Amino acid sequence: MAAPRLRRTAFLLCGDWHTAEDLAQTTLTRVFASWRRIRDADAVYAYAMRTLLNSYLAESRKKRLSELLTSRLPERPVDPPSPELRMAVLAALDTLPPKARAVVILRYWADQSVDQTAALLGCTPGNVKSQSARALDKLRVLLDDAAMEPRPDDAATGEPSKTRRVGHGRNVTSRSA
């Protein structure tokens, strides 16, 4: 039952379902090969997550000149609430360095604590905090345009206004002059 969860986490790390499936398969293969060394049954998922991260980071160091990534995702049976925002988030995640992306995915998607993320990535909690802060700042800047939306009540006046999110989650509305 861990395979779908590993695959989803791998997708968020790499942004491509095919690569995510490869990463998840590599992870499961390595966990199976190391099964005798895993002493604590409760640590199997943590071991698998660490193996997934190591595989992702190793793959990100290699250059893949033969593969071409596209902006289209495979068709899904359920429509996401906002496909434009989802694509904007994935595109913004693509701009992050691999380790920063891993920190964001582990902290905010996999709901890992700072200490758990640090243990998985093999770094200090302070490094996780600073990587997280820098990555979130970069994502906020990149997603600022995606969050800007015209207000419907201003459509009648012909005076466009845009709402955007600024520091500490505050919304600011501005009208063009």
N, CA, C and O of each residue as an XYZ file, in Angstrom:
708
protein
N       0.803     -1.205      0.000
C       0.000      0.000      0.000
C       0.846      1.269      0.000
O       0.313      2.364     -0.182
N       2.128      1.141      0.197
C       2.991      2.315      0.216
C       3.342      2.787     -1.185
O       3.760      3.931     -1.363
N       3.180      1.927     -2.183
C       3.578      2.282     -3.545
C       2.833      3.506     -4.086
O       3.486      4.389     -4.644
N       1.504      3.610     -3.955
C       0.833      4.817     -4.461
C       1.298      6.088     -3.751
O       1.445      7.139     -4.374
N       1.525      5.982     -2.452
C       1.984      7.149     -1.688
C       3.384      7.557     -2.130
O       3.667      8.745     -2.284
N       4.261      6.574     -2.335
C       5.609      6.869     -2.829
C       5.547      7.486     -4.224
O       6.290      8.420     -4.526
N       4.658      6.962     -5.076
C       4.526      7.474     -6.438
C       4.038      8.921     -6.440
O       4.535      9.743     -7.209
N       3.069      9.234     -5.581
C       2.574     10.623     -5.506
C       3.661     11.569     -5.015
O       3.827     12.664     -5.551
N       4.399     11.146     -3.999
C       5.497     11.972     -3.490
C       6.565     12.137     -4.553
O       7.105     13.230     -4.726
N       6.875     11.061     -5.270
C       7.869     11.137     -6.342
C       7.407     12.078     -7.439
O       8.218     12.815     -8.000
N       6.104     12.067     -7.760
C       5.588     12.981     -8.778
C       5.773     14.430     -8.357
O       6.168     15.273     -9.163
N       5.488     14.715     -7.103
C       5.651     16.085     -6.634
C       7.119     16.498     -6.636
O       7.435     17.671     -6.835
N       8.005     15.551     -6.418
C       9.427     15.867     -6.452
C       9.897     16.154     -7.880
O      10.623     17.121     -8.111
N       9.488     15.321     -8.834
C      10.050     15.443    -10.186
C       9.102     16.090    -11.190
O       9.565     16.605    -12.208
N       7.793     16.084    -10.943
C       6.853     16.753    -11.833
C       6.475     15.965    -13.074
O       5.874     16.526    -13.989
N       6.808     14.683    -13.136
C       6.513     13.869    -14.311
C       6.084     12.486    -13.833
O       6.800     11.844    -13.065
N       4.904     12.021    -14.289
C       4.377     10.749    -13.813
C       5.261      9.570    -14.204
O       5.428      8.639    -13.417
N       5.825      9.598    -15.401
C       6.656      8.475    -15.838
C       7.929      8.380    -14.997
O       8.321      7.295    -14.569
N       8.553      9.501    -14.772
C       9.752      9.518    -13.930
C       9.394      9.142    -12.497
O      10.161      8.456    -11.822
N       8.224      9.592    -12.031
C       7.777      9.261    -10.675
C       7.581      7.759    -10.530
O       7.948      7.180     -9.507
N       7.005      7.128    -11.541
C       6.834      5.679    -11.488
C       8.184      4.978    -11.461
O       8.367      4.003    -10.733
N       9.133      5.476    -12.258
C      10.478      4.901    -12.251
C      11.135      5.056    -10.882
O      11.751      4.121    -10.371
N      10.999      6.247    -10.292
C      11.578      6.484     -8.968
C      10.946      5.589     -7.910
O      11.645      5.025     -7.068
N       9.624      5.459     -7.955
C       8.935      4.605     -6.983
C       9.360      3.142     -7.161
O       9.572      2.431     -6.179
N       9.482      2.698     -8.411
C       9.900      1.319     -8.665
C      11.330      1.083     -8.189
O      11.625      0.053     -7.583
N      12.220      2.043     -8.465
C      13.596      1.943     -7.996
C      13.638      1.880     -6.473
O      14.399      1.104     -5.895
N      12.823      2.692     -5.838
C      12.758      2.713     -4.382
C      12.308      1.362     -3.835
O      12.928      0.814     -2.924
N      11.228      0.834     -4.397
C      10.722     -0.448     -3.915
C      11.733     -1.570     -4.153
O      11.863     -2.476     -3.330
N      12.441     -1.510     -5.268
C      13.462     -2.517     -5.555
C      14.591     -2.445     -4.539
O      15.055     -3.471     -4.042
N      15.028     -1.239     -4.237
C      16.120     -1.079     -3.269
C      15.689     -1.462     -1.859
O      16.479     -2.023     -1.101
N      14.454     -1.166     -1.504
C      13.954     -1.560     -0.183
C      13.879     -3.085     -0.105
O      14.247     -3.672      0.913
N      13.409     -3.720     -1.163
C      13.341     -5.178     -1.178
C      14.736     -5.795     -1.050
O      14.930     -6.763     -0.316
N      15.700     -5.225     -1.770
C      17.066     -5.750     -1.716
C      17.683     -5.573     -0.329
O      18.562     -6.343      0.059
N      17.236     -4.573      0.414
C      17.797     -4.295      1.742
C      16.904     -4.791      2.866
O      17.105     -4.423      4.023
N      15.932     -5.613      2.546
C      14.918     -5.999      3.518
C      15.510     -6.632      4.780
O      15.000     -6.398      5.876
N      16.562     -7.418      4.649
C      17.154     -8.078      5.818
C      17.794     -7.089      6.777
O      17.907     -7.364      7.972
N      18.213     -5.941      6.262
C      18.886     -4.948      7.111
C      17.905     -4.064      7.868
O      18.296     -3.389      8.820
N      16.658     -4.055      7.469
C      15.656     -3.231      8.146
C      15.165     -3.997      9.364
O      14.444     -4.988      9.244
N      15.564     -3.528     10.527
C      15.266     -4.255     11.769
C      13.923     -3.850     12.377
O      13.212     -4.687     12.934
N      13.584     -2.584     12.271
C      12.371     -2.075     12.885
C      11.258     -2.011     11.836
O      11.382     -1.297     10.841
N      10.194     -2.743     12.053
C       9.082     -2.772     11.092
C       8.427     -1.401     10.952
O       7.878     -1.084      9.897
N       8.478     -0.589     12.002
C       7.881      0.751     11.938
C       8.702      1.706     11.082
O       8.204      2.749     10.660
N       9.954      1.353     10.826
C      10.843      2.244     10.079
C      10.852      1.956      8.583
O      11.609      2.586      7.845
N      10.041      1.032      8.125
C      10.059      0.656      6.706
C       9.680      1.840      5.819
O      10.350      2.101      4.820
N       8.611      2.562      6.175
C       8.207      3.689      5.335
C       9.249      4.799      5.372
O       9.522      5.419      4.344
N       9.829      5.057      6.524
C      10.888      6.081      6.611
C      12.094      5.672      5.769
O      12.704      6.508      5.102
N      12.431      4.396      5.801
C      13.545      3.899      4.985
C      13.216      4.060      3.504
O      14.067      4.472      2.717
N      11.972      3.735      3.125
C      11.548      3.869      1.728
C      11.562      5.341      1.300
O      11.970      5.660      0.183
N      11.119      6.230      2.182
C      11.105      7.661      1.846
C      12.532      8.175      1.668
O      12.809      8.947      0.749
N      13.422      7.750      2.536
C      14.821      8.166      2.418
C      15.429      7.634      1.113
O      16.179      8.339      0.438
N      15.101      6.393      0.768
C      15.582      5.801     -0.470
C      15.024      6.548     -1.675
O      15.740      6.777     -2.649
N      13.746      6.931     -1.616
C      13.130      7.711     -2.695
C      13.851      9.042     -2.866
O      14.169      9.435     -3.989
N      14.110      9.737     -1.761
C      14.806     11.022     -1.841
C      16.215     10.866     -2.398
O      16.648     11.665     -3.227
N      16.930      9.842     -1.946
C      18.275      9.613     -2.472
C      18.230      9.324     -3.965
O      19.076      9.809     -4.716
N      17.251      8.539     -4.402
C      17.117      8.233     -5.829
C      16.795      9.492     -6.619
O      17.370      9.722     -7.683
N      15.873     10.314     -6.105
C      15.506     11.561     -6.786
C      16.701     12.506     -6.900
O      16.972     13.050     -7.970
N      17.408     12.693     -5.791
C      18.548     13.606     -5.817
C      19.657     13.083     -6.733
O      20.317     13.872     -7.409
N      19.870     11.774     -6.765
C      20.874     11.201     -7.664
C      20.453     11.390     -9.124
O      21.285     11.704     -9.975
N      19.163     11.199     -9.412
C      18.670     11.390    -10.778
C      18.755     12.850    -11.206
O      19.032     13.148    -12.368
N      18.516     13.761    -10.261
C      18.532     15.184    -10.622
C      19.945     15.665    -10.941
O      20.118     16.684    -11.610
N      20.946     14.939    -10.469
C      22.327     15.315    -10.780
C      22.709     14.905    -12.193
O      23.615     15.486    -12.791
N      22.022     13.912    -12.720
C      22.304     13.462    -14.084
C      21.573     14.363    -15.066
O      20.467     14.830    -14.796
N      22.199     14.596    -16.195
C      21.520     15.372    -17.240
C      20.841     14.409    -18.193
O      21.449     13.448    -18.666
N      19.593     14.672    -18.466
C      18.843     13.833    -19.392
C      18.630     14.620    -20.676
O      17.699     15.418    -20.782
N      19.473     14.395    -21.615
C      19.370     15.111    -22.874
C      18.386     14.444    -23.820
O      17.885     15.093    -24.738
N      18.098     13.169    -23.620
C      17.229     12.454    -24.540
C      15.748     12.612    -24.202
O      14.899     12.249    -25.015
N      15.417     13.142    -23.030
C      14.025     13.280    -22.635
C      13.558     14.717    -22.777
O      14.300     15.662    -22.508
N      12.329     14.857    -23.200
C      11.728     16.164    -23.337
C      10.481     16.206    -22.466
O       9.528     15.462    -22.699
N      10.489     17.070    -21.472
C       9.329     17.205    -20.594
C       8.340     18.169    -21.216
O       8.733     19.185    -21.790
N       7.063     17.858    -21.106
C       6.023     18.728    -21.645
C       5.228     19.334    -20.507
O       5.307     18.881    -19.366
N       4.476     20.345    -20.824
C       3.678     21.008    -19.794
C       2.341     20.315    -19.580
O       1.623     20.655    -18.640
N       1.991     19.355    -20.421
C       0.710     18.663    -20.269
C       0.870     17.450    -19.367
O       1.811     16.669    -19.506
N      -0.066     17.310    -18.445
C      -0.086     16.151    -17.562
C      -0.976     15.077    -18.177
O      -1.826     15.391    -19.010
N      -0.800     13.831    -17.788
C      -1.694     12.782    -18.287
C      -3.129     13.061    -17.856
O      -3.373     13.715    -16.842
N      -4.061     12.559    -18.636
C      -5.466     12.773    -18.297
C      -5.802     12.067    -16.996
O      -5.310     10.975    -16.713
N      -6.650     12.715    -16.214
C      -7.065     12.163    -14.925
C      -8.580     12.052    -14.932
O      -9.250     12.872    -15.560
N      -9.136     11.063    -14.252
C     -10.587     10.903    -14.253
C     -11.321     12.002    -13.479
O     -12.487     12.271    -13.769
N     -10.677     12.638    -12.512
C     -11.315     13.679    -11.712
C     -10.673     15.013    -12.066
O      -9.449     15.140    -12.073
N     -11.501     15.999    -12.356
C     -10.976     17.328    -12.667
C     -10.515     18.015    -11.397
O     -11.247     18.032    -10.408
N      -9.311     18.586    -11.404
C      -8.868     19.348    -10.233
C      -9.677     20.633    -10.123
O     -10.223     21.103    -11.122
N      -9.764     21.205     -8.937
C     -10.564     22.418     -8.757
C     -10.127     23.562     -9.668
O     -10.975     24.267    -10.214
N      -8.836     23.758     -9.839
C      -8.348     24.841    -10.676
C      -7.119     24.351    -11.456
O      -6.004     24.384    -10.935
N      -7.314     23.908    -12.674
C      -6.183     23.382    -13.438
C      -5.098     24.433    -13.698
O      -3.910     24.111    -13.733
N      -5.509     25.677    -13.878
C      -4.519     26.726    -14.141
C      -3.595     26.924    -12.942
O      -2.380     27.052    -13.088
N      -4.192     26.945    -11.768
C      -3.395     27.119    -10.556
C      -2.497     25.909    -10.318
O      -1.342     26.049     -9.916
N      -3.035     24.730    -10.569
C      -2.235     23.515    -10.402
C      -1.020     23.528    -11.325
O       0.087     23.197    -10.900
N      -1.221     23.907    -12.574
C      -0.113     23.974    -13.523
C       0.882     25.058    -13.108
O       2.092     24.894    -13.265
N       0.365     26.160    -12.581
C       1.244     27.239    -12.131
C       2.098     26.770    -10.948
O       3.282     27.096    -10.870
N       1.501     26.011    -10.034
C       2.251     25.504     -8.879
C       3.322     24.517     -9.346
O       4.462     24.576     -8.887
N       2.960     23.614    -10.254
C       3.945     22.653    -10.761
C       5.075     23.360    -11.510
O       6.242     22.990    -11.376
N       4.725     24.374    -12.295
C       5.760     25.128    -13.009
C       6.661     25.870    -12.025
O       7.874     25.945    -12.223
N       6.073     26.412    -10.974
C       6.871     27.105     -9.962
C       7.775     26.124     -9.222
O       8.926     26.445     -8.925
N       7.262     24.929     -8.922
C       8.090     23.912     -8.270
C       9.269     23.506     -9.160
O      10.349     23.190     -8.661
N       9.055     23.517    -10.472
C      10.129     23.162    -11.412
C      11.304     24.127    -11.339
O      12.425     23.762    -11.695
N      11.066     25.343    -10.885
C      12.144     26.334    -10.839
C      13.037     26.168     -9.614
O      14.133     26.725     -9.559
N      12.567     25.401     -8.635
C      13.353     25.222     -7.414
C      14.481     24.216     -7.641
O      14.328     23.275     -8.420
N      15.603     24.410     -6.966
C      16.657     23.394     -7.005
C      16.132     22.095     -6.379
O      15.198     22.132     -5.578
N      16.725     20.948     -6.737
C      16.201     19.669     -6.261
C      16.069     19.557     -4.741
O      15.058     19.051     -4.254
N      17.048     20.008     -3.997
C      16.980     19.853     -2.539
C      15.911     20.775     -1.948
O      15.208     20.380     -1.018
N      15.779     21.998     -2.474
C      14.745     22.914     -1.992
C      13.361     22.361     -2.316
O      12.443     22.456     -1.502
N      13.216     21.785     -3.500
C      11.948     21.182     -3.880
C      11.626     20.014     -2.952
O      10.480     19.851     -2.536
N      12.624     19.208     -2.630
C      12.422     18.087     -1.717
C      11.979     18.587     -0.341
O      11.104     17.988      0.284
N      12.572     19.669      0.126
C      12.184     20.234      1.427
C      10.726     20.673      1.394
O       9.973     20.367      2.319
N      10.314     21.378      0.354
C       8.939     21.865      0.257
C       7.957     20.692      0.187
O       6.930     20.699      0.865
N       8.273     19.696     -0.626
C       7.376     18.550     -0.767
C       7.273     17.782      0.551
O       6.175     17.412      0.967
N       8.389     17.544      1.200
C       8.349     16.793      2.461
C       7.626     17.568      3.555
O       6.829     16.997      4.299
N       7.898     18.854      3.658
C       7.299     19.644      4.734
C       5.809     19.879      4.511
O       5.016     19.741      5.443
N       5.420     20.235      3.283
C       4.055     20.714      3.073
C       3.159     19.740      2.328
O       1.939     19.908      2.352
N       3.707     18.734      1.672
C       2.870     17.719      1.044
C       2.856     16.446      1.893
O       1.791     15.922      2.219
N       4.036     15.960      2.245
C       4.121     14.726      3.029
C       3.916     14.992      4.516
O       3.892     14.053      5.312
N       3.769     16.258      4.900
C       3.474     16.666      6.272
C       4.519     16.148      7.268
O       4.184     15.663      8.349
N       5.774     16.261      6.881
C       6.876     15.859      7.758
C       7.273     17.053      8.630
O       7.132     18.204      8.216
N       7.758     16.779      9.809
C       8.238     17.854     10.679
C       9.607     18.319     10.178
O      10.199     17.697      9.297
N      10.092     19.402     10.743
C      11.416     19.909     10.382
C      12.477     18.860     10.695
O      13.373     18.616      9.888
N      12.372     18.241     11.867
C      13.352     17.227     12.271
C      13.282     15.986     11.380
O      14.314     15.426     11.010
N      12.070     15.560     11.036
C      11.930     14.401     10.153
C      12.505     14.695      8.769
O      13.186     13.856      8.180
N      12.226     15.888      8.260
C      12.751     16.281      6.950
C      14.264     16.346      6.988
O      14.932     15.889      6.060
N      14.810     16.913      8.057
C      16.264     16.996      8.189
C      16.886     15.602      8.232
O      17.928     15.362      7.621
N      16.253     14.697      8.946
C      16.776     13.330      9.024
C      16.721     12.642      7.663
O      17.657     11.941      7.279
N      15.632     12.840      6.940
C      15.506     12.223      5.624
C      16.524     12.765      4.627
O      17.067     12.021      3.810
N      16.775     14.068      4.702
C      17.697     14.691      3.748
C      19.146     14.666      4.220
O      20.056     14.985      3.454
N      19.362     14.289      5.472
C      20.717     14.229      5.989
C      21.336     15.598      6.195
O      22.515     15.803      5.904
N      20.549     16.529      6.694
C      21.054     17.878      6.960
C      20.524     18.339      8.313
O      19.829     17.591      9.001
N      20.848     19.550      8.687
C      20.417     20.061      9.988
C      19.012     20.651      9.906
O      18.576     21.046      8.825
N      18.291     20.718     11.036
C      16.975     21.362     11.034
C      17.052     22.832     10.602
O      16.138     23.335      9.949
N      18.129     23.510     10.962
C      18.291     24.901     10.534
C      18.395     25.018      9.027
O      17.880     25.966      8.435
N      19.062     24.055      8.404
C      19.165     24.041      6.948
C      17.786     23.839      6.325
O      17.452     24.479      5.328
N      16.987     22.951      6.912
C      15.630     22.721      6.410
C      14.806     24.006      6.520
O      14.081     24.367      5.593
N      14.921     24.687      7.652
C      14.157     25.923      7.853
C      14.562     27.001      6.855
O      13.703     27.666      6.277
N      15.868     27.178      6.649
C      16.301     28.224      5.721
C      15.962     27.859      4.282
O      15.545     28.722      3.510
N      16.139     26.580      3.908
C      15.770     26.144      2.549
C      14.275     26.340      2.334
O      13.844     26.796      1.275
N      13.491     25.992      3.348
C      12.042     26.130      3.256
C      11.642     27.593      3.101
O      10.806     27.927      2.261
N      12.234     28.458      3.903
C      11.897     29.885      3.830
C      12.256     30.471      2.467
O      11.459     31.197      1.873
N      13.454     30.159      1.971
C      13.870     30.672      0.661
C      12.987     30.128     -0.449
O      12.595     30.866     -1.353
N      12.671     28.837     -0.383
C      11.846     28.225     -1.423
C      10.437     28.812     -1.410
O       9.875     29.101     -2.467
N       9.863     28.989     -0.217
C       8.521     29.571     -0.134
C       8.503     31.015     -0.620
O       7.547     31.434     -1.272
N       9.544     31.778     -0.310
C       9.625     33.142     -0.818
C       9.649     33.146     -2.339
O       8.963     33.944     -2.978
N      10.441     32.252     -2.913
C      10.530     32.175     -4.373
C       9.192     31.747     -4.971
O       8.765     32.290     -5.990
N       8.529     30.773     -4.339
C       7.229     30.323     -4.832
C       6.185     31.431     -4.735
O       5.351     31.578     -5.629
N       6.227     32.209     -3.654
C       5.273     33.322     -3.522
C       5.447     34.327     -4.647
O       4.467     34.812     -5.213
N       6.686     34.636     -4.966
C       6.940     35.595     -6.058
C       6.455     35.020     -7.378
O       5.798     35.711     -8.156
N       6.776     33.760     -7.633
C       6.395     33.146     -8.896
C       4.889     32.970     -9.027
O       4.334     33.094    -10.119
N       4.233     32.682     -7.912
C       2.792     32.440     -7.957
C       1.966     33.700     -7.751
O       0.736     33.647     -7.767
N       2.633     34.832     -7.558
C       1.923     36.091     -7.362
C       1.043     36.408     -8.561
O      -0.097     36.843     -8.396
N       1.555     36.197     -9.756
C       0.775     36.460    -10.960
C      -0.407     35.503    -11.068
O      -1.483     35.901    -11.514
N      -0.223     34.256    -10.669
C      -1.309     33.289    -10.734
C      -2.395     33.616     -9.713
O      -3.568     33.321     -9.945
N      -2.023     34.221     -8.591
C      -2.999     34.550     -7.552
C      -3.748     35.842     -7.848
O      -4.791     36.109     -7.252
N      -3.216     36.644     -8.768
C      -3.895     37.899     -9.099
C      -5.112     37.588     -9.951
O      -5.011     36.923    -10.982
N      -6.255     38.072     -9.512
C      -7.482     37.805    -10.245
C      -8.365     39.038    -10.197
O      -8.442     39.710     -9.168
N      -9.034     39.338    -11.307
C      -9.927     40.492    -11.290
C     -11.144     40.225    -10.413
O     -11.670     39.112    -10.373
N     -11.579     41.264     -9.716
C     -12.779     41.132     -8.888
C     -14.005     41.301     -9.758
O     -14.025     42.207    -10.591
N     -15.044     40.464     -9.607
C     -16.230     40.545    -10.466
C     -17.003     41.845    -10.305
O     -17.617     42.292    -11.274
N     -17.007     42.487     -9.114
C     -17.787     43.710     -8.930
C     -17.180     44.899     -9.664
O     -17.867     45.898     -9.876
N     -15.913     44.819    -10.055
C     -15.286     45.908    -10.792
C     -15.472     45.764    -12.295
O     -15.118     46.676    -13.042
N     -16.015     44.649    -12.754
C     -16.200     44.446    -14.183
C     -17.223     45.434    -14.738
O     -17.094     45.880    -15.878
N     -18.234     45.780    -13.945
C     -19.277     46.692    -14.396
C     -18.748     48.117    -14.520
O     -19.198     48.859    -15.394
N     -17.816     48.515    -13.681
C     -17.308     49.878    -13.721
C     -16.232     50.050    -14.772
O     -15.877     51.174    -15.125
N     -15.709     48.936    -15.279
C     -14.649     49.029    -16.270
C     -13.306     49.359    -15.658
O     -12.325     49.563    -16.374
N     -13.256     49.410    -14.361
C     -12.024     49.739    -13.666
C     -11.442     48.460    -13.087
O     -11.907     47.983    -12.051
N     -10.435     47.899    -13.739
C      -9.916     46.613    -13.261
C      -9.184     46.756    -11.930
O      -8.469     47.730    -11.693
N      -9.375     45.787    -11.094
C      -8.614     45.716     -9.849
C      -8.091     44.300     -9.726
O      -8.663     43.363    -10.283
N      -7.034     44.157     -9.017
C      -6.443     42.836     -8.848
C      -6.186     42.610     -7.370
O      -5.774     43.512     -6.640
N      -6.442     41.381     -6.950
C      -6.168     40.997     -5.575
C      -4.940     40.115     -5.592
O      -4.854     39.150     -6.351
N      -3.999     40.461     -4.746
C      -2.797     39.635     -4.675
C      -2.444     39.422     -3.225
O      -2.816     40.197     -2.343
N      -1.719     38.357     -3.008
C      -1.309     37.974     -1.663
C       0.094     38.524     -1.436
O       0.986     38.343     -2.265
N       0.275     39.192     -0.315
C       1.586     39.728      0.039
C       2.050     39.078      1.322
O       1.424     38.132      1.800
N       3.134     39.569      1.884
C       3.746     38.975      3.071
C       2.762     38.579      4.151
O       1.802     39.302      4.417
N       2.989     37.454      4.764
C       2.203     36.898      5.868
C       0.763     36.609      5.465
O      -0.132     36.643      6.310
N       0.526     36.323      4.182
C      -0.785     35.882      3.733
C      -1.844     36.950      3.626
O      -3.022     36.619      3.494
N      -1.477     38.226      3.675
C      -2.465     39.294      3.570
C      -2.847     39.486      2.106
O      -2.005     39.367      1.216
N      -4.118     39.783      1.863
C      -4.581     40.087      0.520
C      -4.604     41.602      0.337
O      -5.062     42.330      1.216
N      -4.118     42.065     -0.789
C      -4.097     43.480     -1.101
C      -4.804     43.682     -2.420
O      -4.514     42.984     -3.392
N      -5.726     44.624     -2.472
C      -6.433     44.922     -3.711
C      -5.909     46.237     -4.257
O      -5.806     47.231     -3.539
N      -5.579     46.225     -5.540
C      -5.081     47.440     -6.164
C      -5.891     47.728     -7.408
O      -6.308     46.815     -8.120
N      -6.107     48.995     -7.660
C      -6.824     49.424     -8.858
C      -5.850     50.104     -9.793
O      -4.981     50.864     -9.364
N      -6.003     49.822    -11.069
C      -5.111     50.491    -12.019
C      -5.588     51.912    -12.237
O      -6.788     52.186    -12.228
N      -4.644     52.805    -12.432
C      -4.996     54.232    -12.552
C      -5.313     54.607    -13.967
O      -5.628     55.765    -14.243
